[in-house]
Amino acid sequence: MAEKYVYMFSEGNGSMKNLLGGKGANLCEMTGLGMPVPQGFIVTTEACTLYNSSGKVLSGDIKGQIDAAMAKLEVINGKRFGDDANPLLVSVRSGARASMPGMMDTVLNLGLNDTAVEAVAKNSGNPRWAYDSYRRFIMMFSDVVIGVEKHKFERQLSKYKEEKGYKFDLDMTADDWKAVVALFKQIYKDDQGTDFPQTAKDQLFEAISAVFRSWDNPRAFVYRRMNDIPYEWGTAVNVQTMVYGNMGDTSGTGVAFSRNPATGEDALYGEYLINAQGEDVVAGVRTPSKIADLGKDMPAIYDQFAAIAKTLEKHYKDMQDMEFTIENGTLYMLQTRNGKRTAQAALKVAVDLVAEGLLTEEEAVLKVDPKQLDQLLHPVFETKALKAAKPIGKALPASPGAACGKVYFTSEDAKAAAARGEKVILVRLETSPEDIEGMFVSQGILTVKGGMTSHAAVVARGMGRCCVSGCEAIKMNEEDKSFTLGGGAYREGDVISLDGSTGNIYGEAITTIEPEIEGNFAVFMGWADKVRRLGVRTNADTPQDARRAVEFGAEGIGLVRTEHMFFDEDRIPKMRVMILCDTEAERIAALNDLLPYQKRDFIGIYEAMKELPVTIRLLDPPLHEFLPKEDEDFEKLAAMMGKTSAELKTKAQSLHELNPMMGHRGCRLAVSYPEIAVMQTRAIIEAALSVKKDKGYDIAPEIMIPLVGDIKELRFVKEIIKSTADKLIAESGVALQYHVGTMIEIPRAALLADKIAQEAEFFSFGTNDLTQMTYGLSRDDAGRILDDYIGRNIYEGDPTAKLDQDGVGRLMKWAVDKGRSARPNLKLGICGEHGGDPSSIEFCEKIGLNYVSCSPFRVPIARLAAAQAAINGKK
Amino acid sequence: MAEKYVYMFSEGNGSMKNLLGGKGANLCEMTGLGMPVPQGFIVTTEACTLYNSSGKVLSGDIKGQIDAAMAKLEVINGKRFGDDANPLLVSVRSGARASMPGMMDTVLNLGLNDTAVEAVAKNSGNPRWAYDSYRRFIMMFSDVVIGVEKHKFERQLSKYKEEKGYKFDLDMTADDWKAVVALFKQIYKDDQGTDFPQTAKDQLFEAISAVFRSWDNPRAFVYRRMNDIPYEWGTAVNVQTMVYGNMGDTSGTGVAFSRNPATGEDALYGEYLINAQGEDVVAGVRTPSKIADLGKDMPAIYDQFAAIAKTLEKHYKDMQDMEFTIENGTLYMLQTRNGKRTAQAALKVAVDLVAEGLLTEEEAVLKVDPKQLDQLLHPVFETKALKAAKPIGKALPASPGAACGKVYFTSEDAKAAAARGEKVILVRLETSPEDIEGMFVSQGILTVKGGMTSHAAVVARGMGRCCVSGCEAIKMNEEDKSFTLGGGAYREGDVISLDGSTGNIYGEAITTIEPEIEGNFAVFMGWADKVRRLGVRTNADTPQDARRAVEFGAEGIGLVRTEHMFFDEDRIPKMRVMILCDTEAERIAALNDLLPYQKRDFIGIYEAMKELPVTIRLLDPPLHEFLPKEDEDFEKLAAMMGKTSAELKTKAQSLHELNPMMGHRGCRLAVSYPEIAVMQTRAIIEAALSVKKDKGYDIAPEIMIPLVGDIKELRFVKEIIKSTADKLIAESGVALQYHVGTMIEIPRAALLADKIAQEAEFFSFGTNDLTQMTYGLSRDDAGRILDDYIGRNIYEGDPTAKLDQDGVGRLMKWAVDKGRSARPNLKLGICGEHGGDPSSIEFCEKIGLNYVSCSPFRVPIARLAAAQAAINGKK
């Protein structure tokens, strides 16, 4: 049997979104519910894919099916498409699986031509309206289907009104519109060299093809890329009988939500216009009335609409966003969909719907997009202040939240300003580990270079600092401590504002308001936690981060990056001595200097976490990352070490690597310098013993060995840890448990997970590195490559931003199965950035990990995503 | 039941090498054959492993088993170990699975002490011999078991002889030896603070422990590393009743091969000494006689030995290397093993044994080590000239063969000298792709930096040039065109010699002789080819290489690296223009300049290969590898392009990558610059059409896309290739087949092999990169890491040098299974360096690849290894 490419509204239903698009599936569903929907049919997304992959031609088969559907629609309406006497007019709209601005939207009144318009004028008794409709159709069709520039028509209309001395469209008579129709048709002819198409069928096929083509246009591209919508989805086309809100005072059109999308309050919320078409509401020429007023204007219609809204809400079990038209006193529903809402509203609606008995708790948990919770955890701009402000630039929304403060250009200056009590925005070409403290004291960070996974972006997200990155439009003058952007110059101390959720940059102060986490949040997250199977831990390197994460619901730390502790001003010189000294004895001495610092850090973290589990990773980055870059720093260090700057530089040079990501780092450092692992183990164990003695907390540190690829190297490093730890514990006379496990971030470790699990008590998937190695793609170097791949439609977006379930996922699944086969109680977690990404969390649930770990600010998101994954897993 | 750690010679047999070591298993086998073997027992390799992993203590269990074995040996010999009246004396020798110099070798006469020596003197009636034996034992035991420095004893003996006015040991009387025994015991006491051990059991346990410990000593370590012997194997210990060749003129000792190990001639070959112990033969104090003379000295013994030799040869079906002792007219066999031999001899013996009906052809194929064939394919030094020469230095034997020539320090100078007809040795700090031509015209290459997998090493092996790499002892003066090494200074034009098989460097001319491939080679390889299943192809980038590989038996080309073609003097400027130009149009113009060159190359290769398959890989390395390094070159290029040097440098800088191995290379280049793939496809197809027209060869080029990790990128590049190729073929009017496939070198491609195989007609495993990615280890940066890993016993050697069957192997097996599941006739090959490594080839046979591809000079090795793998696979 041939593929079915066209569905009547009565043939589909709400579950067919993938095939019919969101709008179309809901029109079918409303039809099925017996609601007043102008009937029509849908050309499927599969037809779109076929169209775009076969030379942009509508196949004869598809055309045939459209013809057949149109014949049925003619019967339903008792009119004929393209008829001279009683013509059927339709709208043509795109409708993808997800709502997609940037694509071809709507053509109204399709089917009109020079004879049909006469018939419509006669049949309606309203020739002014008929010619108005025809000129609208000519303009829309020419603009969105054919691509004739819209302003040509607008300019012509303005000119006509000027000549006539008219001020408003309302001044135009039937004859005026008739004259304009002739003028518009001439514009078309001048532009295209052919007459405006008079055959209704041709108009229809052209319009449907244009919708399909618009799936391929650059704006749609950009939107899909930003919203992770695969190109394969395609769009459907809705062909629907026209109804008119502009037939007089018993007609009108409006949009409304079944509840307040800003607050969640349970009351119809929306606007309408009497005697208008939908585009008039959008155009903003007339001020619409509040939906409540419809109750006075047309009480019966209002009641009917309110009842439909409630029915739809009950049917969809969610707040609805609806479009309607009233034609000569008859209500028509043109659209319904689940309404977009703020995070606050989302929580209130979810909690209220449970209270109303409409949803179970589990159903409610599925109603909130985890990513939206971000809004609740970061400062936002005051709405009024924001409306008044105009951005001076825009770059990548690297870390959410709003920030306002004085600009400073170095970490030092930022720290000094913060110490004076100033609010600070740190502006840097790009950040490096040495900027950590400066970032920490800042409200927000703005960088000229770097993407969504740059150092600035990753660290800022971890800290919960607002960050806008990669603003290449900035002209920096670092010496002068100033920059220019959007035509303005900004010097040290000038105030700017950043929106880390949109990437907007403002050259002025905008009031921010701190987020309030109110009651609904706790109730809602309680439901989520009840159903969740996956544990949620946090990645935290400081007691502050640890405490915040616990407040956000973290159940432990999945990753303490010990290297971050060494960039502190006091410590980095000792670290550098450790790296550049000549003998093991000198290195041990330098490490002994570092030990008290590291121990103090761990005590702070243990105390913050009380008895929750803490996983500490041994030193990971290549040592050259800790070395100075500036001559001045080399000289200081040389003086300290009693060497020459040249000697140190030579040594530093010898540490250079061609591919540092695949170089001397991770457990390879512990193999070369066991004394580093010894020092870190001492700090971990001594701190735990000390906290146990002082506070009575029973801590069982989890010591994690990074970059393992072979059972023997794991065994070697584990042996160092065990001999050091066991001795300390024995000497202390205090009973202390500890565990030794490994990161799984080298493909070979995943492949040999059954062997690795013989020595490792736990695995934590380091999916950042694992993804890069599995793809053979360095994120640091991927910028240009990804641009080309995305531009050429090979990748939808950065393939490393979400867990690659196909490739890396196969490896993880293998590692989970093999690991548990060798050690049934193996504890499995993930601590890459994917640990805070909802779709990745769903995958972690599927393959049966024990926990995910993410930055503190993503903990609530992870809790919710894990809950949703658990519920979806049951289905 | 308890583990059995000790075997009497009568309990074992020749198949138990893993447990009993090679020497021990053969002693058991000879015992079983009823040959005259001094009886004894073997402490197993498992006991060694237990000893070294449990604190270097002999367990009570093992000691008990040794005691029991010794009791049996006492019964066999009718003597008692440690007895005052009739003491049993034994030798203690190490014996690993493979022969291993560098380990503790031998302690003779164990069981002697102050009273036993008296009994031996009395019973033998030869007190001089008894005390001589005792002093030898004290020295050996102190030296090899306890670690007292040997020269202390030697000095003492010299002093004693001097005082006595003796010239030779023969001058010493029984009393002299008795006096020396006392002096030696004093040396022991002075050194150790205790008396020389008098209890035979203690001596034995000490000696056995010392053998086990010697498995762990640095020399053994180095040897294992060089010979790929796993640490886990351990060594066995042979404890054997002493027999004496130094009891008078009816005694003697010798070593002999059953055939000539240099030529393979079928005649006993070896030496013996009358009235001597084995160590005297080795010491070289007396000149031994040829084994043939034993027929005159002791005809009966000679006949007995010759018969035993033939029996052993028949029994082992191989040439034997034997040790024997004659004690008072009785022959004892002390050892037999398959004899080491030259490649020439190996082939002759194999061919002869088949002719003699002793071996089947398949058995003969297994008798030759594939690696040995290297000797047959490269020049070697004339034996006499080599013996007279003394190396001035030694570095890594990076590419086999011998070379002699005048040193030059730049590729230009080397080319100029070669053009003058000189023989050239190219000496470089390290080589880069720009040196290719210089390397090509040289006899050998010597580098200061770089390991076995450095650019110099890899390219030299590919070209079959001798190369010694990583000679850090060289002090280079590049400006002055000179270097110093081993105390000598060498300037441009001075003659040196290199041995690429040993790594030796000589500061003088040594005559080399070209290899001769004679009849046995062809016969033998014919047998190998008959049984071989795997195809053998070659990696070749030039017609010369292709032709040579075909001579060596290559059945096609598995990898043409197109990038090597662009480093040619004429071409590199055009390549650089292509990379640094600003527009696609300029790039296409530059590519059009390159097209004729590339096409000519392919024509040459096709013509050389006739109709054998040729796999051509599209451009792979990151573009920055082609860019100039010197200012001068930038200026030349800038002049050529009408730009400034600064502009070009900025552009070049922008191509810099942090991790180039995981950067913009492979198929990613074709995605960014489809015009490159178009040009290369044109060259490939036009060349094939041209050769088909001119020569009538029916060529079906295999176009290989590198670095694929995703089905969509493969599809994208394949589409470029197909649209280009199909058009050219259609225009030509000539029928031409071609195939499109991919490298599997990114872990993700292996993981998703079922998807990749939907688009790829063939896979070629690029195990160089696949291994590095799977290990997360960059070979360029691995030097320091590997030193530490090997030093700490984590790796036995460079884990990337052979195919990592555990990790990478799992991935390959997965890819083979998944790939074939999606495309049953998928053609599978390997073109990494592992394609020429015998153990890796065996793995390729196991997982069912269709072919291996390796450098031309490794083709015969691969043919033989593939044949052996096929035979072993049948077992």
Interface residues (C-beta under 8 A of the other chain):
Chain A: E657 L658 N659 P660 M661 M662 G663 H664 R668 V671 S672 L707 G709 D710 K712 E713 F716 E745 I746 P747 R748 L751 L752 K755 D769 Q772 M773 T774 Y775 G776 L777 S778 D780 D781 R784 I785 D788 Y789 R792 I794 Y795 P799 D804 D806 G807 V808 R810 L811
Chain B: E657 L658 N659 P660 M661 M662 G663 H664 R668 V671 S672 L707 G709 D710 K712 E713 F716 E745 I746 P747 R748 L751 L752 K755 D769 Q772 M773 T774 Y775 G776 L777 S778 D780 D781 R784 I785 D788 Y789 R792 I794 Y795 P799 D804 D806 G807 V808 R810 L811
